[in-house]
């Protein structure tokens, strides 16, 4: 899988990949819709980044860095299309997340998830994310907050 930075040509893939897993496990919340419908103005133009995983000329994965404060960034909207899950693409994405965050000068990465996504939680823990106090999740489904110091 090749991982590349956001281009407008991939805008619809960002939305499609995320809606796939959101609809499968949860519902699309207002904050999700805002980010997915307006990814350039809400993420890119505010100092964030979006990346895509491409395999055989097909966009199969994505994630975003949502800017927060100081040297901390939020990892959000990470998705691998269902037909490509279980093949190590999530691990490749997470390695890219860590390398890219360091390159961009971030010292911490936070994320919000849900405990029913056991494979995702396991993956985050495998790469060093630790559960922290969660009093500020922007998502109703966000029942776990995790952080890694780089």
Secondary structure as UniProt FT lines:
FT   STRAND          2..5
FT   HELIX           8..10
FT   HELIX           11..25
FT   HELIX           30..37
FT   HELIX           39..42
FT   HELIX           44..46
FT   STRAND          49..55
FT   TURN            56..57
FT   STRAND          58..67
FT   TURN            70..71
FT   STRAND          72..80
FT   HELIX           82..84
FT   TURN            85..86
FT   HELIX           89..103
FT   TURN            104..105
FT   STRAND          108..113
FT   TURN            115..116
FT   HELIX           118..126
FT   TURN            127..128
FT   STRAND          130..132
FT   TURN            140..141
FT   STRAND          144..149
//
